[in-house]
Amino acid sequence: MNINRKISWIYLSSKVKQLFVAVLSVTFGISMYIFMNSFMSGVNSAQTQISFTSMSHIRIYNDLPSDVNNILQPTKKDDGIVIVNNARNIRYTEGIKNTEPIKESVAKLEEIEAITEQLNQNIFIRNGVTKINASLSGVDVENEDHLFHTSDYMRQGHFFDLEKRSDGIILGFKLAQNLGVGMDDNITVLTSDGITRIFKIIGIMETGAASVDKTRAIISIRSARQLFSKNSSFATDILVNIDDYNNSKEISRKIAAMTKYKVEAWQDGNAQLDSANVLRNILAVAVSSTILIVAGFGIYNIMNMTVNEKIKEIAILKAMGFNGADIVEIFLTQSIIIGLIGGFTGLGFGYFVSKVVDQIPFKIGSMTTLPIDYSPADYVLALLFGLMITAIAGYLPARNASKIDPVAILRG
């Protein structure tokens, strides 16, 4: 240890209370930085998880034709005008008639994690005099669970029972409540074509997304094709999940080159979800950074007081031959030591606070506690940012101390 560092340590150890307060301010700042970012990152992950309980990363479907002109157009003739009354648009092909070739082509992409098909239609569900509009999804049970982990959101019953019962139906929790039905009750499904069929409730699910839980009903895709009189390869949607949902737009462009159908990344129809995540991250960084900066001001004040208290000792050191760089090193070393002690203590305390909050009960969807994300990057950034703030807070008073005139101080 050189002489400058020995002097730094003597100055630090001579004022234990000041050292404790400085370390405590850094500890609090870094621990809150870690907690705020871990919590906000956990909230974003939870929100994304809830959103993706019924929404895939990429959707392939048969969009409405861009040209919806009438088959007959009004025309002018020299001797009169032809008028077309009560015109009708040409009927376009609904859904995807044969999903297998598309699924096989898409599955060859290495980024693909899961693919499933759905047959989605709006229906009415009746229980006695109660009739409610709902969204019916016919699903490929095994692939559906692989894509959305639907079995994790079952409050009652088992998701895979859909494969065993052609008359089985699973309802969203709020939808079942509004209908006044429960397990093993019978309900009547009415399609837009006037087809009526009775289903037995074999499960109730709760995703945590109110819009889904209020309206969604699920049956097997085989039952849906029978109900709507569709062929064995028909589906309205092909849903795809990839290894990183942030790359959905790039992968959707690759898939679009393989098929004539519309390919849509999740960001295209849910920009508000992406924006909300970004805003929450900005808020977390702003709040936690402000806490660290305030801690930096505290260290600056302490170091400034130390410089004022040690002004005569600094003058003597300069008179003995210590130059300005030595004085800067002495006080900068103090602030860095404070930053290191407070930094590592803050990392531990921040992890402890996050662990405590992670145990607080919070039931929504498949979650049972408040969401916390333990990202190593948050801990590294907190330590680096904390050291940077403390170094700046220590350098400014040190620079001022290095400029004092020892003769003027000793005479004064």
N, C-alpha and C positions, 0 to 999 in steps of 0.2 A: 504493500500500500504506500503510495507516494505521499508527500507532505500535504499536498492540497486536499487529498481525500481524508487524511487524518483530521485536518482542521474542519472539514465539512462534517465529519462524524461527531467531533467535539461540540460544534455548534448545535447539531441536532439533539444530541443526548443531554445537553445542558438545559433544554426547554422541552421537557417530556410532555407537558400539557399541550403546548403548541403543536408538537409532532403528532400527538394523538388526535387533535382536532383536524389537522391537515389530512392525516391518513383517513379519518372517518369521513371527511367530505368527499375524498376520492372514492372510497369504498361505496358510499351511498350512490354517488353518480354512476359508477360503473355497474353496480348491481341493478339500479333502476333501468339503465340502458339495456342490460341483458334481459331483464324481466319484461320490459315494454315490448322489445322486439320479438322475444319468444312468444309472448301472449298474442300480439297482433299477427305474427306469422301463423300461430295455431288457429286463430279465428279465421284467417284467410283460407287455411287448409280445410277447416271444418265447413266453411261456407262453400268452398269448391266441392268438397265431398258430398254435401247435401244436394248441391245443384246437379252433380253427376250421378245421383241416384236414379234419375230417369232421363238424363240427357247424355248422349254420347259425345265423344270428341269430334267425330265426323259423321254426317248423315248423308245417305244417298237416297234420293226419292224422285218420283216423276212429277216435275213441276208443271203448273198450268202453261199451256202454249203461249208464247209471246204474241202471236197473231190470232186475235179472236174476232176477226172480221166476219160478217155474215156471208153465207155462201152465195147469196144473191145481193147485188148492189144496185141501188137506184140508178137508172141511166136516162139520158135525154135522147129523144129522137126528134127528127125534123118536124114530124107531124103530131108529136105529143110527148107525154112524160109517163114513164113506167114507175109505179110506186109499189114497194114491197111492204105489206102490213104484217105485224106480228111475226117478225123474222126470228129465226132460231140459229144459235151458233152451232158449228159442227162439233159433235161429241168427240172429245179426245180420249185416248186410252188411259184408263185409271191404273194407278199402281205400277208395279213391276211384275210382268207376267212370269218371268223365269229368273229367279234370283241366283241359281247355282253357278252359272258361268261368271257372274260378277263377283261372287264370294270367292271363288277359286282364284280369280285374277288378283284380287285385292290381297288375299292371304299370302301371296308370294312376296309382298313387300316386307323387308326385314323389320321395319318399325312397328308392324301391326302386332297388337297384343291379343285382341279378341274381336270377333265378328258375330253378329246375330241378326236375325230378321224379325220384323214385327208387322202385324196387320192391325192398323189403328183406325177406328171409326168412332164417330159420335153416336151415342145411343141414349135411350131413356131407361131408367131402372125403376120399377114399380114395386112397392110393398104396400098392399092394401090400397088406400086412397092416396098415399104419398107417391109422387112421381118426380124424379130428379134427373136432370141432364148429366151425363157422365161421359168420360172418355174410356172406351174399351180397347185394351191392347191384347192381341193374340200373340203369345210369345213362344219362342223355342226355349223351353225351360232351362236346360243345361247351359246353353250359350248365354242366355239372359243373365243367369246367376254369375257366370264367368265375367260378364261385362259390367254388371251393376251391383253384384253381391246382394241381390234382393233378399236372399234368405236371412241375411243379418238384420233386416228391418221388420221381420215378422213378429208381431205382438202375440198372435195366436195362430195355431196351425203350422203346417209345414209347406214351404214353397214347392218342394218336389212332388207333393201330392197331386199337383196339376197334371202330371204325366199319367197318373193312375185313374183319374176320373174325368171323363169327357164332359160331365155336367158340373164340374167344380169351378168355382170362381173365388177370387181373392179381391177384397175391397180395401180401399184406403180407410184409415181409422176414422177420419171426420165424415167421410161418405157413409160409412156404416152407422155412425151416430145419427146423422141427419135422416137416414132411412129408418132408424129405430130397429135395427137388426143385429144379430150376433151369430156366433158359430152355429152351423148346422141348420140355419134358417133358409127358407126358400125365397127367392126373389124372381121377378119377371123382367126379362130383357126385351126391349122393343127397339127394332132397327128402323132406319129412315125409310126402308122399303115395306114397312108394315109387318115384318116377320117377328113373331113372338116365341120366346123359349124360356123355360124355367131352369134356373141354375141353383145349386146348393152352395152356400158359403162354407168354404173349407179353410179359410184363412183371413186374417186381418193384419194389415201392414201399416207401419208408421215411419215415414222417411224423415220427418222434420220439416219438409217443404210443404207449407199449408196448401199451395195451389195444387200439389200432387195428391195429398192426402184427402182433399175435399172432392176430387173428381175422378180418381183413377180406379179402374177395375181391370183385373187381369184374368185371362183364361188361356188355355193352351192354344197354340197356333193352329193345330188340327181342328179343334172345336170352332175356332174363328172362321176358318176356311169353309167349314160345313155350314156355319150360321149365315155367312154372306155369299154362299154358293160360288166359291172361287176354286181355281185349280190347285193342285198339290204343291206348286212351286211359287204361288202368288204371295206377294207381300207389298205393303205400302211403303215400307222403309227398310233399308239395310243400315245397321248402326255399327260403327267401327270405333274401337279404342286403340290408341297408340301408346308407346312407352313414355312419351313426354307430351302432355296435352298442350304445352306452349308451342309445339311445332305443328299444330293442327292445320294451319293455313298452307304451309309448305307441302305437307303430305296430301292435303285435299287437292292440290293442283296436280300432283302425280296421279291420283285416282281419277280425276276428271278426264285425263288423257286416255283412260281405259274404257270409259263408258259414255253413252249418250245421255245418261240421266244427270239430274242436278246433283252436284256434290257441294256440301255446305259445311264449313268448319264451325265449331261452337262459338267462336268469337263473332261470326257474322250476324248471328241472331241474339247474342247475349253480351253485347259490348258493355252494358251497365255492370255486369259481374266483374269483368276485367278492370273497368275503371274504379269500381269500389275497392278492389284489392289494392290497386296502386295508391289510392287516396289513403287507405288505412296504413299502408307501409310508410307513406310520406309523413302522416301524423305521428306514427310511432317514432320515426327517426327524428322528427322535429322536437318532440317532447323530451326524448331521452338525451338528445344532443344539447338541448337547453339546460338540462340538469347538469350535464358534464361541464358546460361552459360556466354555469354558476359556481360549481365546485372549483373551477379554475380561478375565478375571481377570489374565492376564499383563500386559495393557496397564494395568489398574488399578494393579497393583503398581509398574510402571515410572513411571506418572504420580505415584503417591504418593511414590515415592523422589525424583522430580524436585522435587516440592513441598517435601519436607523439606530437600533440598539447597539449594533456592533460597529458603528461608524468610526470610533476611535481605534478599535482593533484593526479595522481595515486600513486606516491611515498608517498605523504602525507597520502592518505587513508591507504596504507599499514603500514605506521608508526603509524597510529592511531589504528591499530589492524585488518584491513580488510585483509583477507587471499586471496590466489590465486583464490579460487572458487568464492569469492565475486566479484573480478575484472572480471572474466569470465562472471559471471551472469550479471553484469552491461552492458558490451558491447554486449553480446549475446542478451540481452533483447532489446537493440537498434535495432539490425539487424532484430529481429523477428517482432518488431513493424513496421519497414520499410516494411518487407515482407507482413504483414497483410494489411497495408494501401494500398501498391502498388498492392497486390494480389486482393483485392476486387474491387479496382478501375479498375484494368486490366480486371477483369471478366466483369464488366459493359461496358468498352470501347470495349472489344473484341466482346461482343454481339452487340453493336452499329455498329461496322465496318461490322460484318457479315450481319446485317439487311440492311445496305446501299448497300452492294454488292449484296444481294439477290433481290434488286429492279432493278438492271441493266438489261435492255432488252437483251435477248439472245434466239433467236428462233431456236429450233431444235426439231423435233418430236413433242411431246406434251408439251415440256417445253417452257416457255415464258421469263424466267429470268435465270441468272446464278445460278447453283445449290449450295445450302448450306444445310448442315446437322447439326441440333441443337441437339447434343448428350450431355446429362448431364454428361456422363463419361469424356468427354473432359474438361469440366469446373472443375470437381473435381480433375482430374489429373494435370491440369494447376496450380491450387491453391497449391496442395501438392508439386509438383515439384518446384514451385516458392519459397515456404517456405523452402524447403530443401536447395535450392541453396543459399538463403539469410542467412540461419542459418550457413551453412558451411563458407560462405564469412565473416560472423561476428565472428565465433568461432576462426578462424586462427589468426587474430590480437589480439583477446581477450586472447588467450593462451599465445601469446608473451608478452602481457602487464602484465599477471599474474606472469611472471618469472623475472621481473625487480627487481633490488636490490635498495630499497629505499634510503639506505645510500649513495650509489654511485651517484644516481641521485641528491640528495639534496646537496651533497658536490660539484658536478659538476656545 
